[in-house]
Amino acid sequence: MDNGRTTNWVKKVSNPLQVGGIETAVLDNGAGKGTRIAWVNTGTGLRYKVVIDRGMDIADAQYNAHGLAWISHVGITAPTHRPYRGIEWLHAFGGGLLTTCGLDHIGGPEADGTGERGLHSQFSGLPAAIESIIQPDPANGQLDMRITGVVRQSQPLGTQLTLRRTISSRLGEAAIRVDDEVVNTGNVAAPHMLLYHMNLGWPLVDEDVDICWQGPWTSREGAGKAKIFKEGSSFKKGKPPLDDHAGSGEEAAFIDITADNDGICRCGIHNARLGIALAVEFEKSQLPWMTNWQHWGPGEYVVGLEPGTHPPIGQTQARREGSLIVLQPGERRRYGVMVKVHENPDDIAQFLRQTGNGR
């Protein structure tokens, strides 16, 4: 916090909000009118918006003068209690740094003997009940801040899944921590799939940036159909806007992401021109897969890095493969995702080595 210039900055601050903290508000215009949000300022140049009424997902995120997240044409919309059918999820897909998919299904619309499920299911349209907001208190040595809420994905006389989410940061650190606990609060077994749909955009994402990850991968489109995710292609470099990605043009790779000796997986974006890298960290034991979505459409220019319990293959295929998670009544699972912004050249070099992009 002192940047090497002073060690008594606390005595120069009247209100912690001079440095950072959490401010809640309600949007008052457009499709998101009435939607509760919380702005979080880390005091480092990293500032981000938690959308309380949409699963406590994260919309805007900036580091100094640079936007990090892709925001769709839709932007923030008001929450809904009605399940999304077919591709209705897209009608409210605001993009943002984090859109949570699940909690029971990730992937395209499908129907089978167990029911009908829309694209990426219902979670991201549900509001949270706030349990607590803890502000930093530098005068008493408290630099941490966090917001905790509960989201219930509930079907009366059916499955009941509850997610308790804590989003935390610390004054002086350019990082965001998302800690989730998913509990089956019902009286019947509940299928469970979860994916953290992280959407990165310009200026962080640009031509020739490094898209950083390592591990065995397969193209979602399949052999012979992929234009980007094919052997010998430069799919780990940013592309210019592509006319054949206009509209629904896009590609994705499903990655069995490599973990380090401590079981930590890393992926991210390195923009050498801006001198920053955004790093995403998570535990392989919790989130064994990562999907890299690339959509280089003119005016819809986005790279998705998406840790998940599965690739977005849907409940039907996961059940057929034997990989579908089924939570028994009272059973719970915990997940954690860390986002860091690196500016120090040594930290960037270490991140590149950790993701197989360094020398």
C-alpha positions in Angstrom: 0.0 0.0 0.0 2.8 2.4 0.7 4.6 1.9 -2.7 7.9 2.4 -0.9 7.1 6.1 -0.1 5.6 6.0 3.4 4.9 3.6 6.2 2.3 5.6 8.1 -0.4 5.9 5.4 -3.0 4.7 7.9 -2.6 8.0 9.9 -3.3 10.0 6.7 -6.7 8.4 6.1 -10.0 9.7 7.6 -12.3 7.1 6.0 -11.2 3.7 4.6 -13.1 4.4 1.4 -10.3 6.8 0.5 -8.3 3.6 -0.1 -10.9 1.0 -0.9 -13.8 -1.0 0.4 -17.3 -2.2 -0.6 -20.2 0.1 -1.7 -23.6 -1.3 -2.4 -26.1 0.3 -4.8 -29.2 -0.3 -7.0 -29.2 0.3 -10.7 -31.9 2.7 -11.7 -32.1 2.6 -15.5 -32.3 0.2 -18.5 -32.8 -3.6 -18.4 -31.1 -3.9 -15.1 -33.3 -1.3 -13.3 -33.8 -2.3 -9.6 -30.8 -4.8 -9.6 -28.6 -4.7 -6.5 -24.9 -4.4 -7.0 -21.7 -4.0 -4.9 -18.6 -2.1 -6.1 -15.4 -3.5 -4.6 -12.3 -1.4 -4.7 -9.0 -3.0 -3.7 -7.0 0.2 -3.6 -4.6 -1.1 -6.1 -6.3 -0.1 -9.3 -8.4 -3.3 -9.4 -12.1 -2.5 -9.0 -15.0 -4.8 -9.8 -18.8 -5.0 -9.7 -20.6 -7.8 -7.9 -24.2 -8.3 -9.2 -25.9 -9.4 -6.1 -29.2 -10.1 -7.9 -27.6 -12.3 -10.5 -26.0 -15.1 -8.5 -23.4 -12.7 -7.0 -21.6 -12.9 -10.3 -19.0 -10.3 -11.4 -19.8 -7.9 -14.2 -17.4 -5.0 -14.9 -13.7 -5.3 -13.8 -11.0 -2.7 -14.4 -7.3 -2.5 -13.6 -6.1 1.1 -13.6 -7.2 2.4 -17.1 -7.7 -1.1 -18.5 -11.0 -3.0 -18.8 -10.6 -6.7 -18.1 -14.0 -8.2 -18.8 -16.1 -8.5 -21.9 -19.6 -6.9 -21.5 -22.2 -8.2 -23.9 -24.7 -6.1 -25.8 -27.3 -7.1 -23.2 -25.3 -6.0 -20.1 -26.9 -6.4 -16.7 -30.5 -7.5 -16.7 -32.9 -7.9 -13.8 -33.1 -11.4 -12.1 -35.8 -14.0 -12.9 -37.2 -16.9 -10.9 -38.4 -18.6 -14.0 -36.1 -21.3 -15.3 -34.5 -20.6 -18.7 -35.7 -22.8 -21.5 -33.9 -23.6 -24.7 -31.4 -20.8 -25.3 -33.2 -18.2 -23.2 -30.1 -18.0 -21.1 -28.4 -16.1 -23.9 -31.1 -13.4 -23.7 -29.7 -12.4 -20.2 -26.1 -13.2 -20.8 -24.3 -10.0 -19.8 -20.8 -11.5 -20.0 -18.7 -9.9 -17.3 -15.7 -11.3 -15.5 -17.8 -14.2 -14.1 -21.1 -15.8 -15.0 -21.8 -18.9 -13.0 -23.3 -21.9 -14.9 -25.2 -24.7 -13.2 -25.8 -25.8 -10.5 -27.3 -28.9 -12.1 -26.5 -28.6 -15.8 -23.8 -27.0 -17.9 -24.0 -27.2 -21.7 -26.6 -26.8 -24.4 -30.4 -27.3 -24.2 -31.4 -30.9 -23.8 -34.2 -33.2 -22.8 -34.2 -36.9 -21.7 -36.0 -39.2 -19.4 -34.9 -37.1 -16.3 -36.3 -33.8 -17.6 -35.7 -30.8 -19.8 -32.9 -28.4 -19.3 -32.0 -25.1 -20.9 -28.6 -23.8 -21.8 -26.4 -23.6 -18.7 -29.4 -23.9 -16.4 -30.9 -21.3 -14.1 -28.3 -20.1 -11.5 -27.1 -16.9 -13.1 -30.6 -15.5 -13.1 -31.2 -15.9 -9.4 -30.8 -13.2 -6.7 -28.7 -13.7 -3.6 -29.7 -13.1 0.0 -26.8 -11.1 1.6 -25.6 -12.6 4.8 -22.8 -10.2 5.6 -20.5 -7.5 4.3 -17.2 -7.0 6.1 -15.4 -3.7 5.4 -11.7 -3.1 5.8 -10.6 -1.3 8.9 -7.0 -0.2 8.4 -6.8 1.7 11.7 -7.2 -1.7 13.5 -5.0 -3.6 11.1 -7.9 -5.2 9.2 -7.2 -5.0 5.4 -9.5 -7.8 4.3 -13.0 -7.1 2.8 -15.7 -9.6 1.8 -19.3 -10.0 0.9 -21.2 -13.3 1.5 -24.6 -14.3 0.1 -26.8 -17.3 -0.4 -28.5 -18.3 -3.7 -31.2 -21.0 -3.7 -31.8 -23.0 -6.9 -35.0 -24.6 -5.8 -37.8 -26.6 -7.2 -40.7 -27.3 -4.8 -41.2 -31.1 -4.5 -37.9 -31.6 -6.3 -34.2 -30.8 -6.1 -33.0 -28.1 -3.8 -29.4 -26.8 -4.3 -28.1 -23.9 -2.3 -24.8 -22.0 -3.0 -23.2 -19.9 -0.3 -20.7 -17.5 -2.0 -18.0 -15.3 -0.4 -16.2 -12.9 -2.6 -13.2 -11.3 -0.9 -10.3 -9.0 -1.6 -7.6 -7.3 0.5 -6.5 -3.7 0.4 -3.2 -3.5 -1.4 -3.6 -6.7 -3.4 -4.9 -6.9 -7.0 -6.8 -10.1 -6.5 -10.3 -11.5 -6.2 -11.1 -14.7 -4.3 -14.4 -16.5 -4.9 -15.3 -19.2 -2.4 -18.4 -21.3 -3.0 -20.1 -24.1 -1.0 -22.9 -26.0 -2.8 -25.2 -28.0 -0.6 -28.1 -30.3 -1.4 -30.7 -28.9 1.1 -33.5 -31.1 -0.2 -34.6 -34.6 0.6 -33.8 -36.2 -2.8 -30.5 -36.8 -4.6 -29.6 -33.9 -6.9 -27.4 -33.9 -10.1 -24.7 -31.3 -9.9 -22.5 -29.6 -12.5 -20.7 -26.2 -12.1 -18.8 -24.0 -14.5 -17.2 -20.6 -13.9 -17.7 -18.8 -17.2 -15.1 -16.1 -17.1 -15.3 -13.7 -20.0 -12.3 -11.5 -20.9 -12.4 -8.7 -23.4 -10.6 -5.7 -24.9 -8.2 -4.1 -24.1 -6.9 -7.0 -22.0 -7.8 -9.3 -24.9 -6.3 -8.1 -28.2 -4.3 -9.2 -31.2 -1.3 -11.3 -30.3 -1.9 -11.6 -26.6 -0.9 -14.8 -25.0 -3.8 -17.1 -24.0 -2.2 -19.1 -21.3 -3.0 -22.7 -20.3 -1.5 -26.1 -20.6 -2.9 -29.7 -20.8 -4.3 -32.2 -23.2 -7.3 -30.8 -25.1 -10.0 -31.7 -27.6 -11.9 -29.5 -30.0 -15.6 -29.1 -29.2 -16.2 -28.9 -32.9 -14.4 -32.2 -33.6 -11.8 -33.2 -36.1 -12.2 -31.7 -39.6 -14.6 -28.9 -38.4 -12.4 -26.8 -36.2 -10.7 -23.7 -37.8 -8.9 -22.5 -34.7 -8.5 -25.5 -32.3 -6.5 -27.8 -34.5 -3.0 -29.1 -34.4 -0.5 -26.6 -35.7 -2.8 -23.6 -35.3 -1.9 -20.6 -33.2 -4.9 -20.9 -30.9 -3.0 -19.5 -27.9 -2.6 -16.1 -29.6 -5.1 -13.3 -29.8 -6.8 -12.9 -33.2 -8.1 -9.8 -35.1 -11.9 -9.6 -35.5 -13.0 -12.5 -37.8 -15.9 -12.1 -40.2 -16.6 -15.8 -39.9 -17.2 -15.4 -36.2 -20.0 -12.9 -36.8 -23.3 -14.0 -35.2 -22.9 -17.5 -33.7 -19.4 -18.1 -35.1 -17.2 -19.4 -32.2 -15.0 -22.3 -31.2 -14.1 -24.0 -27.9 -11.6 -26.5 -26.6 -12.1 -28.8 -23.6 -8.9 -29.0 -21.6 -7.8 -31.6 -19.0 -5.8 -28.8 -17.5 -2.4 -29.5 -16.0 -1.9 -28.9 -12.2 1.4 -28.2 -10.4 2.8 -30.3 -7.6 0.4 -28.7 -5.2 -2.6 -29.5 -7.3 -3.1 -25.9 -8.5 -4.2 -25.1 -12.1 -3.5 -21.8 -13.7 -4.7 -20.1 -16.9 -5.0 -16.5 -18.0 -4.2 -13.8 -20.5 -0.8 -12.0 -20.9 -0.9 -8.7 -22.7 2.7 -7.6 -23.2 1.7 -4.2 -24.7 -0.2 -3.3 -21.6 2.4 -4.9 -19.4 -0.2 -6.9 -17.4 -1.3 -10.5 -17.0 -4.6 -11.7 -15.6 -4.2 -15.1 -13.9 -6.9 -17.5 -12.8 -6.0 -20.2 -10.2 -8.1 -23.1 -8.9 -7.7 -26.6 -7.5 -7.6 -29.6 -9.9 -9.4 -31.7 -7.3 -12.4 -29.3 -7.2 -12.5 -28.2 -10.9 -10.6 -30.7 -13.1 -11.6 -29.2 -16.4 -11.1 -25.9 -18.2 -12.9 -24.7 -21.3 -11.3 -22.1 -23.6 -14.0 -20.4 -25.6 -12.9 -18.1 -28.4 -15.3 -15.7 -30.1 -13.5 -13.2 -32.3 -16.7 -11.6 -33.8 -16.6 -8.0 -34.9 -18.1 -6.1 -32.0 -18.4 -9.3 -30.0 -14.7 -10.0 -29.2 -14.2 -12.3 -26.3 -12.1 -15.1 -24.8 -13.7 -17.3 -22.2 -11.6 -19.2 -19.6 -14.0 -21.5 -17.8 -12.9 -23.8 -14.9 -15.5 -26.4 -14.3 -16.5 -29.8 -12.7 -17.0 -30.9 -16.4 -16.7 -29.4 -19.8 -20.1 -28.0 -20.9 -21.2 -31.4 -22.2 -24.6 -31.4 -20.5 -26.2 -33.7 -17.9 -27.2 -36.4 -20.4 -23.7 -37.0 -21.7 -22.2 -36.7 -18.2 -24.6 -39.3 -16.9 -23.9 -41.6 -19.8 -20.1 -41.3 -19.2 -20.5 -41.9 -15.5 -19.0 -38.5 -14.6 -22.2 -36.7 -13.4 -21.9 -35.7 -9.7 -24.9 -36.6 -7.6 -25.2 -34.9 -4.2 -27.1 -36.8 -1.6 -29.4 -34.9 0.9 -27.1 -32.9 3.1 -24.0 -33.5 1.0 -21.9 -30.5 0.2 -19.0 -29.5 -2.1 -16.6 -26.6 -1.8 -14.9 -24.6 -4.7 -12.5 -21.8 -4.8 -11.3 -19.6 -7.7 -8.7 -16.8 -7.5 -8.2 -14.0 -10.0 -4.9 -12.0 -9.8 -3.7 -9.2 -11.9 0.1 -9.1 -12.3 2.1 -6.0 -13.3 5.5 -6.8 -11.8 7.7 -8.3 -14.6 9.0 -11.0 -12.3 5.5 -12.1 -11.3 4.4 -12.1 -15.0 7.5 -14.2 -15.9 6.7 -16.7 -13.2 3.0 -16.9 -14.3 4.2 -17.6 -17.9 6.5 -20.4 -16.7 3.7 -21.9 -14.6 1.4 -22.0 -17.7 4.0 -23.4 -20.1 4.5 -20.0 -21.9 7.8 -19.0 -20.3 11.4 -19.7 -21.1 
